[in-house]
Amino acid sequence: MKMSAQWAPAPNLTILTVERNETSWAVSLRGGDHAICPVCQVRSRSRHSSYRRKLRDLPAQGTPVEVQAQMTRWRRRNDRCERRIFAERIPGLAAPFARRTTRLAGIVRLFGHSAGGRPSERLMARLGMLVGHCTILREVKRSAQTDANAALVRVAGIDDWAWKKGMNYATVIVDLERRQVVDVLPDRSAASTAEWLRRHREIEVIGRDRAGLYAEGARVGAPQARQVADRFHLLQNFREAVERQLTYPAGPVRRSSDAALEKPHSRRVSQGAHRHFAERAARAAQLAKFAEIKALYENGESITAIARALGLGRRRVERWSRFIVLPERNAMEPKACTPAHFEALLSRRFTDGATSVRLLRPTARLYRRDATRSCVASIVVVFSLRSSCGNSCTKN
């Protein structure tokens, strides 16, 4: 085919041939007789060597197009330039080190933003653009990092972060578009979160957990932003709800509108009941598994065979086989901030007839002023379940 510079997709390029093979179109082109150094911007006509670049371009009539560019490496002409040899750039056609043309990369990002990874991969394959779903998502992330202003945060994620687990906590703020940590606040409080958000009025969306601490900070510090629950905490809450239902099935899960009509105290009681029966069910499952291990061990089975048959770890089977009775799990001494700290204190009051949260909370606040209503309510649930179980056992 006759060479042409008028059809070239970028200046300083010349098309050599256009051929059709079995699977795609092949467009061969070459660079110009000079190039400009990307560092010092000085033109050079001294050739060093050549190399070939293969680029994917937009399809023609549903057939993929491959651009085979014969490019040149050039020597520097400026002695004060730090780069001795540089490669020819084609800014109108493709970015440095890219394997797709600029216009194809724009289409890939557009499909990735609108349809996601795998759906875009299937749709683009039908259109003659063979791009994998990982490449599509990588292009979307790269474009977000390139286009976003480092000083501006549009979508912020807020969550707690432990300086020392169980002791000291801070607040970490992440730019969810660029997936980079923006700031770490020294404490975990609504006041510090609100103060940070006041200094960043450009925030439009705040992703947080379901706790009320960061909700209050976001409401005060960024009233213009929309608050959403992030995917991790949604999946975590869903998993906990499924575990409660499967551990102790107590009827179907109600709709949110029905749950809104329920009294808060009754909701805390039901959660405490679920937790109590879940612990009893877990203990019963452990005892049943312990009985199976002892029975197989007394029949002469080896530790490895028992572990393989029951799907347990070998160390657990070896440790449980030495026990005569399965011991209870070791429990730490209750801290002052946990409900178990008030159990011994309120047990006497409960047996004397003070069975409501309204009567027991003043007693708890004598020893700890920040004893919340939900903390005392969880203890009342445990006392009620114990008394009901004791009465049923006495009647039987």
C-alpha positions, 0 to 999 in steps of 0.5 A: 500500500502507498505510504501516507502521512495524511491518515496518520493518527498523530503528527510526525507519524507516517502510515506504511501499510494496512493489512487484514489477517484472519483475526484483526487489522494490522496498521504499520507506521513509523515515526518522524526524522526528529524528536524532542527530549521530554526533559530539556525540550531540545530537538534531536536528529541523532538516532541511537536505535529503534524499537517496535511498539504494539498498540490496541486501537478502536475496532473497524467493523467489529474487528480488532485493530493493532497498531505496529509502530516503528519508533526511534531512540534518540541521543540528547543534543543538550550537554546539560540535560540529565538524560543521555538517550530518550525514546520517541513520544507519540502524545497524540496516539498513546501515553508512555508505556501504554499498550492501548491508544488514548482513544481506546483507553478513554472508551475502556474507562467509560465502560468501566465507570458505567458497567463495572468489570466483568459486564464491560469485558463481555460487552466490549468483546462483542464490540471487538475490543478484547480487554480483561475485567482486571484491566478495566478496573485498573484503568478506572482506578488510574483515572481516578488517581490522575484526575483527583486533586490531592488537596481535595477529598470528595468521598471520605471514609471514616472509621476507628483505628487502634493505637493499642487494641482494647486501650487507645483508639484514633480515627482514620480518614481515607480518600475512597476514590484514591484509596489513600489515607488522608489523615489520622486524628489523635482520638475517637470522638465526634468533636475532633471528627466534626472539626476536621470535616469543617476544614474540608467543605468539599466533601460530598459523601461520607462512608462510615460504620453504623455507630452514632459517634461518627454520625454525630460528627458528620452531621455537625461538621459536614451537613452538606455531605451525604452519609452512607454505610460502607460495604464492609460494615453492611456485610458484617451486620448481615453476617451477624444477623444470619448467625443469630437466626441460624443459631437460635431460630426464633421466627422470621426477620421483621421488616424495617417498618415493623422493627421501627414500631417495636419498643427499644427495651423489647428490642434489647431484650430480644437481642440479649435473649439471642445472645444467651441462647447462642452461647448455650447452643455453642456450648451444647455443640462443643459438648457433642463434639467432645463426646464424639472424640472421646467415643472414637478415642476409647474405641482405639482410633488414632488422633489423626484418624479422628481429626480427619473423620470429624474435620477438626484440627489435630491439636484440638483432638489431642488436647480434648482426648486428655480431658475427662470433662470438657472445661469451660472457656477461660473468662477474663475478669470483667472491666469497669466498662463492661456489663459483667462488672455490675452483675454481682452488684445488681444481683442482690437488688434483682432478687429483692424485687427490683427487676426493671432497668429504671430501678437498677440503673441508679444503683449502677450509677453510684459506682460508675456514673456513665452506666448506660441504660443499654448496659443495665438492660443487658444485665436484666435480660441475663437475670430474667433468663436465669430466673426463668430457667431456674423456675422451669427446672424446679417445676420439672 
